[in-house]
Amino acid sequence: MAETTIYVQNPPTHTNIQQMEDILLKLDGTIRVLVDTQDGEVKIEYDESKVTVDDLTAALESEHYQIKG
């Protein structure tokens, strides 16, 4: 099990939070997602044998979320 933090460009609204959680939790291997509305921080707990950070980032970008960094 591993953890990573991804930052989205614009701080999410409550609707976006649910959408981001749904997008990431659909990926096999994602265990938990926590989104901070203040700074766009998305903390993800995942099984690194099933999903990569690139997979997580790509899933958000495919839904038009802009990733910082």
Buried (B, 14 or more C-beta within 10 A) or exposed (E): EBEBEBBBEEBBEEEBBEBBBEBBBEBEBBBEBEBBEEEBBBEBEBEEEEBBBEBBBEBBEEEEBEBEE
